[in-house]
Amino acid sequence: MKFCGSPMMLASALLAYSGSTSAWSNVAVRSWAVRSSSAMGMSTYATEQVGESATESFRLKFKDSDSTISPWHDIPLKSENGLYNMVVEIPKMTKAKMEVATKEESNPIAQDIKKGNLRDYHGPIFWNYGCLPQTWEDPNEEHPELKVFGDDDPIDVVEIGSAALDMGSVKEVKALGVLAMIDDGELDWKVVAVASDDPLAEEYSDIDDVPESVKAGIREWFRWYKTPDDKPLNGFGFDEKFLPKKDAEEVIEETHEAWKKLKSGDTEAGKLWVN
């Protein structure tokens, strides 16, 4: 989708566009291999659907052999190539707001619920969306420059490759840059990445390689996507600029260190499931 015009016109087009597909046709109920940067080497994981698609009962659980594991805590942050493992929550061109359930046992993927209703975006998201395992945006930690606190979730990833990735798949990605979104007074970093096996991975090495139209689309989609629910526009730090790969890697490392403290008990977990 190519668009020329003002940010407001772009946002209106993104929110109005209805060419979505079903998230449930992109559920990865299968096995896959993940290469870890640690001495563990290759690990094989599988997903298992519990409950009916598009209902409150739906859960996508992660397994290692016969044991249920957490996609947040048990899948390594990095691959053996030094790239990152992305847990795919929402396939591109779908609307169901799926997420790793941080407060449920073993953190399966589930559909977000607001005011008793399953949550959908008002229009499809145009990129694959997910999170990096073993990261956490600490709500007790104030950013020294932006003066806002973390949003209490794993760090988000916007994957801009050409393929629709399956919900529940774990994909090796190259981090290209990061956008500091401020949502309701909370810092909600968006890492821009591309799957390492996507043809675009050969073209993109840093955020300046990404076309301005793609970056504008990401920024405006996340600025406006809550407004149909009478929510205010989201804002962005650093003059709304996408920070380069070096900064993205620093942010990822900071959130990884915060996760380590959470997992060890040095930081209070509250209602989060970390065991």
C-alpha positions as CSV (number, residue, x, y, z in Angstrom):
1,M,0.0,0.0,0.0
2,K,1.6,3.2,-1.2
3,F,0.3,6.6,0.0
4,C,1.2,10.2,-0.7
5,G,-0.3,12.9,1.4
6,S,-0.4,14.5,4.9
7,P,0.0,12.4,8.1
8,M,-3.7,13.0,8.8
9,M,-4.8,11.8,5.4
10,L,-2.5,8.8,5.8
11,A,-3.9,7.9,9.2
12,S,-7.5,8.1,7.9
13,A,-6.6,5.8,5.0
14,L,-5.0,3.3,7.3
15,L,-7.9,3.2,9.7
16,A,-10.5,3.0,7.0
17,Y,-8.8,0.3,5.0
18,S,-10.7,-3.0,5.4
19,G,-8.7,-5.5,3.3
20,S,-7.9,-7.8,6.2
21,T,-7.6,-11.5,6.6
22,S,-8.4,-13.8,9.5
23,A,-5.8,-14.1,12.2
24,W,-7.1,-17.7,12.8
25,S,-5.9,-18.8,9.3
26,N,-2.4,-17.9,10.4
27,V,-2.2,-19.8,13.7
28,A,1.1,-21.9,13.9
29,V,0.0,-25.2,15.5
30,R,3.2,-27.0,14.7
31,S,6.8,-27.5,15.6
32,W,9.8,-25.2,14.8
33,A,13.5,-25.0,15.6
34,V,15.0,-22.0,17.4
35,R,18.8,-21.5,17.5
36,S,20.0,-20.0,20.8
37,S,23.1,-17.8,21.2
38,S,23.8,-19.7,24.4
39,A,25.5,-23.1,24.8
40,M,22.1,-24.8,24.5
41,G,22.3,-24.6,20.7
42,M,19.2,-25.7,18.8
43,S,15.9,-26.1,20.6
44,T,12.6,-27.4,19.2
45,Y,9.3,-25.9,20.3
46,A,5.7,-26.5,19.4
47,T,2.4,-24.7,19.8
48,E,-0.9,-26.2,20.8
49,Q,-4.3,-24.5,20.5
50,V,-6.6,-24.8,23.5
51,G,-10.2,-23.4,23.2
52,E,-12.1,-22.2,20.2
53,S,-10.8,-19.6,17.7
54,A,-12.1,-16.1,18.1
55,T,-13.5,-16.8,21.6
56,E,-12.4,-15.9,25.1
57,S,-11.4,-19.5,25.6
58,F,-8.7,-19.4,22.9
59,R,-5.1,-19.9,24.0
60,L,-2.0,-20.8,22.0
61,K,0.3,-22.6,24.3
62,F,4.0,-23.2,23.8
63,K,5.6,-26.6,24.5
64,D,9.1,-28.1,24.7
65,S,8.8,-31.8,24.3
66,D,5.9,-32.7,26.8
67,S,6.4,-29.6,29.0
68,T,4.5,-26.3,28.7
69,I,6.9,-23.4,28.5
70,S,6.5,-19.6,28.5
71,P,7.2,-17.8,25.2
72,W,8.2,-14.8,27.3
73,H,10.6,-16.4,29.7
74,D,11.8,-19.7,28.1
75,I,12.6,-18.7,24.5
76,P,16.0,-17.0,24.2
77,L,16.2,-13.4,23.2
78,K,19.0,-14.0,20.7
79,S,19.7,-16.6,18.0
80,E,23.1,-18.1,17.5
81,N,23.7,-15.5,14.7
82,G,23.4,-12.7,17.2
83,L,20.0,-11.7,15.8
84,Y,16.7,-11.6,17.8
85,N,13.9,-14.1,18.2
86,M,10.5,-12.5,17.7
87,V,7.4,-14.2,19.0
88,V,4.7,-13.4,16.5
89,E,1.4,-12.4,18.1
90,I,-0.5,-10.7,15.2
91,P,0.0,-11.7,11.6
92,K,0.0,-8.8,9.1
93,M,-3.3,-7.7,7.6
94,T,-5.4,-9.1,10.5
95,K,-7.3,-7.2,13.2
96,A,-7.6,-9.5,16.3
97,K,-5.5,-7.9,19.1
98,M,-3.6,-11.0,20.2
99,E,-0.9,-10.8,22.9
100,V,1.3,-12.9,25.2
101,A,-0.7,-13.1,28.4
102,T,1.8,-11.8,30.9
103,K,-0.4,-12.5,33.9
104,E,-1.5,-16.0,33.0
105,E,0.4,-19.2,33.9
106,S,3.0,-20.0,31.2
107,N,2.0,-16.8,29.3
108,P,0.1,-18.3,26.3
109,I,-1.1,-16.1,23.4
110,A,-4.7,-14.9,24.0
111,Q,-6.9,-12.2,22.6
112,D,-7.0,-9.0,24.6
113,I,-10.3,-8.2,26.3
114,K,-11.5,-4.7,27.1
115,K,-14.8,-4.1,29.0
116,G,-15.7,-7.7,28.7
117,N,-15.3,-7.8,24.9
118,L,-12.7,-9.4,22.7
119,R,-10.6,-6.6,21.3
120,D,-10.1,-6.0,17.6
121,Y,-8.3,-3.2,15.8
122,H,-10.6,-1.0,13.8
123,G,-8.6,-1.8,10.7
124,P,-5.9,-4.3,9.9
125,I,-2.3,-3.9,11.0
126,F,-0.1,-3.7,7.9
127,W,3.0,-5.4,9.5
128,N,3.6,-8.5,11.5
129,Y,3.5,-7.6,15.2
130,G,4.9,-9.3,18.2
131,C,7.4,-9.1,21.0
132,L,11.0,-10.0,22.0
133,P,11.2,-12.7,24.7
134,Q,13.2,-12.1,27.8
135,T,12.6,-8.4,27.7
136,W,10.4,-6.2,30.0
137,E,9.6,-2.4,30.0
138,D,9.9,-1.7,33.8
139,P,6.9,0.4,35.0
140,N,9.1,1.4,38.0
141,E,11.9,2.9,35.9
142,E,11.6,6.4,34.6
143,H,13.3,7.2,31.3
144,P,15.9,9.9,32.1
145,E,15.1,12.0,29.1
146,L,11.4,11.3,28.3
147,K,10.3,11.3,31.9
148,V,7.8,8.5,31.5
149,F,7.8,4.9,32.9
150,G,7.7,1.6,31.1
151,D,4.4,-0.1,30.1
152,D,4.9,-3.4,32.0
153,D,5.2,-5.6,28.9
154,P,7.8,-7.3,26.8
155,I,9.2,-4.9,24.1
156,D,7.1,-4.8,20.9
157,V,8.4,-5.6,17.4
158,V,7.0,-4.3,14.1
159,E,8.3,-6.7,11.4
160,I,8.1,-5.1,7.9
161,G,9.0,-8.1,5.7
162,S,6.9,-9.2,2.7
163,A,5.4,-12.4,4.2
164,A,2.5,-12.8,6.7
165,L,4.0,-14.7,9.6
166,D,2.0,-17.2,11.6
167,M,0.6,-16.4,15.0
168,G,2.8,-18.3,17.5
169,S,5.8,-18.6,15.2
170,V,9.2,-17.7,16.5
171,K,11.1,-15.7,13.8
172,E,14.7,-14.6,13.7
173,V,14.8,-10.9,12.9
174,K,17.2,-8.1,12.3
175,A,16.6,-5.0,14.4
176,L,16.7,-1.9,12.2
177,G,15.6,0.9,14.5
178,V,13.2,1.9,17.3
179,L,10.4,4.4,17.9
180,A,9.6,5.8,21.3
181,M,5.8,5.7,21.5
182,I,4.1,7.3,24.5
183,D,0.8,5.7,25.2
184,D,-1.4,7.1,28.0
185,G,1.7,8.4,29.7
186,E,3.7,5.1,29.4
187,L,6.8,4.4,27.3
188,D,6.0,1.7,24.7
189,W,9.0,1.2,22.5
190,K,8.4,-0.2,19.0
191,V,11.3,-2.0,17.5
192,V,11.3,-2.0,13.7
193,A,12.7,-5.2,12.3
194,V,12.8,-7.5,9.3
195,A,12.9,-11.3,9.2
196,S,16.4,-12.5,8.5
197,D,15.2,-14.8,5.6
198,D,13.0,-12.1,4.0
199,P,14.4,-10.7,0.7
200,L,14.3,-7.2,2.3
201,A,16.9,-8.3,4.9
202,E,19.6,-8.0,2.2
203,E,18.5,-4.4,1.5
204,Y,17.9,-3.1,5.0
205,S,20.7,-2.9,7.6
206,D,19.6,0.3,9.5
207,I,16.6,2.5,9.8
208,D,17.8,4.9,7.1
209,D,17.5,2.1,4.6
210,V,13.7,1.8,5.3
211,P,11.6,3.9,2.9
212,E,10.1,7.1,4.5
213,S,6.7,5.9,3.4
214,V,7.0,2.8,5.5
215,K,8.2,4.7,8.6
216,A,5.5,7.3,8.2
217,G,2.9,4.5,7.9
218,I,4.1,2.9,11.1
219,R,4.2,6.1,13.0
220,E,0.8,7.3,11.9
221,W,-0.9,3.9,12.4
222,F,0.2,3.8,16.0
223,R,-0.6,7.5,16.5
224,W,-4.2,7.1,15.4
225,Y,-5.2,3.5,16.0
226,K,-7.0,4.1,19.3
227,T,-9.0,7.2,18.2
228,P,-12.1,5.3,17.0
229,D,-12.6,4.4,20.7
230,D,-12.5,8.1,21.6
231,K,-9.0,7.7,22.9
232,P,-6.5,10.6,22.5
233,L,-3.7,10.4,19.9
234,N,-0.5,8.6,20.9
235,G,2.7,10.7,21.1
236,F,6.3,10.0,20.4
237,G,9.6,11.0,22.0
238,F,12.7,12.2,20.3
239,D,10.9,14.6,18.0
240,E,9.0,11.6,16.6
241,K,12.1,10.3,14.9
242,F,13.0,6.6,14.4
243,L,16.2,6.0,16.3
244,P,18.9,3.9,14.5
245,K,19.9,0.3,15.0
246,K,22.5,1.1,17.6
247,D,19.9,2.8,19.8
248,A,17.4,-0.1,19.2
249,E,20.0,-2.6,20.4
250,E,20.7,-0.5,23.5
251,V,17.0,-0.3,24.3
252,I,16.6,-4.1,23.8
253,E,19.6,-4.7,26.1
254,E,18.2,-2.4,28.8
255,T,14.8,-4.2,28.7
256,H,16.6,-7.5,28.8
257,E,18.4,-6.5,32.0
258,A,15.1,-5.3,33.5
259,W,13.7,-8.8,32.6
260,K,16.6,-10.5,34.4
261,K,15.8,-8.5,37.6
262,L,12.1,-9.4,37.3
263,K,12.9,-13.1,36.8
264,S,15.4,-13.2,39.7
265,G,13.0,-11.5,42.0
266,D,15.1,-8.4,42.4
267,T,12.1,-6.5,41.0
268,E,8.6,-7.1,42.4
269,A,6.5,-9.0,39.8
270,G,3.1,-7.9,41.0
271,K,0.5,-9.8,39.0
272,L,2.9,-10.9,36.3
273,W,3.5,-14.7,35.9
274,V,7.3,-15.2,36.0
275,N,7.7,-18.8,37.4
